[in-house]
Amino acid sequence: MVNMDRNSPNILVTGTPGVGKSLMSRLLSEKTGLVWIDVSKFAIENKCLEEYDEVYKCPILDEDKLLDHMEPLMCEGGKIVDYHGSDFFPERWFDIVFVLRTDNTILYDRLKDRGYTGKKLEDNIECEIFQTILEEAKSSYREEIVHELTSNNLDEVSDNINRICQWIEQWKIDNEQE
């Protein structure tokens, strides 16, 4: 659903931890001037967290509180939202959804380098193998706005950014204000 009140699109960048969402979102923000919202950091800054998950060693997101804080920002347009989940964000927020995917061997090494071990490491690798985030995005948003991008190396990240920039330019042409 295109929101004619906005001058710039809202983009969701999602995928399993370690696939390169933050790197791509940061570089895309720098190149386009769109505002990057790293949901994990945004949740901390706006106190949108509940108790702590001892198994996964991370805080649990208060989704309702987060959505309330993000709503006015999303209405402005021009946002790149970066998070490993997607099914709780309203579909109306996004003009396009990119699901980053990474080869399991590469992802395993990236997560090990981040200090992931045991169940947290295994579950994230399984999540990528079974395309959990891709399926979640496809079931949460219109199929035509969900795009899978490979993110194994910096060349692919660069190609993805260039492709997204072309899409943004076309979006602006298609949604020009009268």
Buried (B, 14 or more C-beta within 10 A) or exposed (E): EEBEEBEBBBBBBBBBBBBBBBBBBBBBBEEBEBBBBBBBEBBEEBEBBEEEEEEBEEBEBBBEBBBEBBEEBBBEBBBBBBBBBBEEBEEEBBBBBBBBBBBEEBBBEBBEEEEBEEEBBEBBBEBBEEBBBBEBBBEBBEEEBBBBBBBBEEEBBEBBBEEBEEBBEEBEEEBEEE
